[in-house]
Amino acid sequence: MKDFTVKYHEWNFICGDDITVFLKINKNKIDDYSYVWNTSTVSLASAGFLSEFLIWKKIDEVLKWDYWFLVDNGLEVSNKRKRAAILPILAVRNAIHEYLDDKKVDDFDDLIEE
């Protein structure tokens, strides 16, 4: 995406997966979403899955999404793969934080309750 509002790179230091998300935000809603990746199949599937839900969502709603958002919408993985599944949402949430300039940075523990 060339005309993005914000982009954010996130990585999973445990397995080495990384993703960069691009968001176009207009009137506090996500108008477009894309990503480039160097990830496992689980992270890639999660990024694609996320694209079904992100467009036209209010950013304050997206900031509430966590691992349970995935589960509630049909994407559940084993405990060993939770970080891989949540990587795209983590990147999107941190992109939104950067857009808002709210000085917050979420991490995996904010999105996964053990």
Residue pairs with C-beta under 8 A, 6 or more apart in sequence:
1 22
1 24
1 32
1 34
3 24
4 22
4 23
4 24
4 32
4 34
5 23
5 24
5 25
5 26
5 99
6 22
6 23
6 25
6 95
6 96
6 98
6 99
7 20
7 21
7 22
7 23
7 95
8 20
8 21
8 91
8 92
8 94
8 95
8 98
9 18
9 19
9 20
9 91
10 18
10 19
10 20
10 21
10 87
10 90
10 91
10 94
11 17
11 18
11 19
11 87
12 18
12 43
12 83
12 84
12 87
12 108
14 83
15 40
15 83
15 84
16 38
17 37
17 38
17 39
17 40
17 43
17 84
17 87
18 37
18 38
18 39
19 35
19 36
19 37
19 38
19 39
19 43
19 47
19 87
19 88
19 91
20 35
20 36
20 37
20 91
21 33
21 34
21 35
21 47
21 88
21 91
21 92
21 95
22 32
22 33
22 34
22 35
23 30
23 32
23 33
23 92
23 95
23 96
23 99
24 30
24 31
24 32
24 33
25 31
25 59
25 96
25 99
28 58
28 59
28 60
29 56
29 57
29 58
29 59
30 54
30 55
30 56
30 57
30 59
30 62
31 55
31 56
32 55
33 50
33 51
33 54
33 55
33 92
35 47
35 88
35 91
37 43
37 44
37 47
39 47
39 84
39 87
40 81
40 84
42 77
42 81
42 84
42 85
43 84
43 85
43 87
43 88
45 75
45 85
46 70
46 75
46 84
46 85
46 86
46 87
46 88
46 89
47 87
47 88
49 70
49 73
49 75
50 88
50 89
50 92
53 69
53 73
54 62
54 92
59 96
59 99
59 100
62 92
62 93
62 96
63 93
63 96
63 97
65 89
65 92
65 93
65 111
66 86
66 89
66 110
66 111
66 112
66 113
67 82
67 85
67 86
67 111
67 112
67 113
68 113
69 89
70 76
70 85
70 86
70 89
75 85
77 84
77 85
82 112
83 108
83 112
86 108
86 111
86 112
89 111
90 106
90 107
90 108
90 111
93 106
93 111
94 105
94 106
97 103
97 104
97 105
97 106
